[in-house]
């Protein structure tokens, strides 16, 4: 019999990320063999114990699914948001999927969704240094000094952003590569230069590119994309 920490079991089963699993546990939403468990680090037998979250049995034989979506404007990156259109409305699959990272409601572009908790954790946590590339269009022309200032790091809410890579596309458009994902980071960075973002589109996450995928459409990751992501 091989025992496994409960939060790791939830992640391995592809139900959620390990961090999200910890939230479920401490909130009293997880039952093991019909008993509510709230202690982090509780160990379970993946083969014999029955783990249930809000009435849903968590099993380890769930087939991992990896989806790329071109998120349109006006959709919320969430599994549930009453009164709002959510990204899962665009994907008609039986499997329960979770967005990796976020794009705010007004932003568009590449979003990865999966039921693989391990990959979700690796792509979401900044310590893994995955690159995320965006195309940014601003209200007014961006000066060279403003681009360099954003590239070197800008203090937002008392903390300096990590250095990024920026390439000018036109007077009002540039691409930026980040290795972190703070809340509305690019919009706040541009705001610090007394300018405003009018269009923000993510075009790449690590080795996965948006390409010519139409807005609102989705596709499965290719075998090569999966292999590279999972080997990181």
URLIN-V202956 format. One record per backbone hydrogen bond with DSSP energy under -1.0 kcal/mol. NH is the residue of the N-H (numbers start at 1). CO is the residue of the C=O. E is the energy in kcal/mol with one decimal. If there is no record, write none. Layout:
BEGIN
((NH/CO/E) (NH/CO/E))
END
This chain:
BEGIN
((4/44/-2.4) (6/42/-3.1) (9/5/-2.4) (10/6/-2.2) (11/7/-1.6) (12/8/-3.2) (13/9/-2.4) (14/11/-1.4) (15/10/-1.9) (16/10/-1.0) (21/17/-2.3) (22/18/-2.0) (23/19/-1.6) (24/20/-2.2) (25/21/-2.4) (26/22/-2.6) (27/23/-1.5) (28/25/-1.8) (29/24/-2.5) (31/52/-2.8) (32/35/-3.0) (33/50/-3.2) (35/32/-1.3) (37/30/-2.7) (42/39/-1.4) (44/4/-2.9) (49/45/-2.7) (52/31/-2.7) (53/56/-2.6) (54/29/-1.2) (56/53/-2.0) (58/51/-2.9) (67/113/-2.9) (68/219/-3.3) (69/111/-2.9) (70/217/-2.4) (71/69/-1.0) (71/109/-3.0) (74/105/-3.0) (76/85/-3.1) (78/76/-1.8) (84/81/-2.2) (87/76/-1.9) (89/86/-1.7) (90/87/-1.7) (91/88/-1.2) (93/91/-1.2) (98/114/-2.3) (100/112/-3.1) (107/104/-1.6) (108/200/-2.5) (109/71/-1.8) (110/202/-2.6) (111/69/-2.0) (113/67/-2.2) (114/98/-2.1) (115/65/-1.1) (117/11/-1.2) (120/116/-2.3) (121/117/-2.2) (122/118/-2.2) (123/119/-2.5) (124/120/-1.6) (125/121/-2.1) (128/125/-1.7) (129/126/-1.7) (132/178/-2.3) (133/204/-2.3) (134/176/-2.5) (135/201/-3.4) (136/174/-3.2) (137/199/-2.8) (138/172/-2.8) (139/196/-2.6) (142/171/-2.9) (147/143/-1.9) (148/144/-2.3) (149/145/-2.2) (150/146/-2.4) (151/147/-2.3) (152/148/-2.2) (153/149/-1.0) (156/159/-2.9) (159/156/-1.4) (161/154/-2.1) (164/151/-2.4) (165/177/-1.6) (167/175/-2.3) (169/173/-2.7) (170/173/-2.3) (174/136/-2.2) (175/167/-2.7) (176/134/-2.1) (177/165/-2.5) (178/132/-2.8) (185/182/-1.9) (188/184/-2.3) (189/185/-2.6) (190/186/-2.6) (191/187/-2.0) (192/188/-1.5) (193/190/-1.4) (194/191/-1.8) (195/190/-1.4) (198/137/-2.8) (199/137/-1.7) (201/135/-2.3) (202/108/-2.4) (203/133/-2.6) (204/133/-1.4) (205/208/-2.5) (206/131/-3.5) (208/205/-2.7) (210/203/-2.6) (213/210/-1.6) (216/70/-3.4) (217/214/-2.0) (219/68/-2.3) (221/66/-1.9) (226/222/-2.6) (227/223/-2.5) (228/224/-2.2) (229/225/-2.4) (230/226/-2.8) (231/227/-1.0) (232/229/-1.1))
END
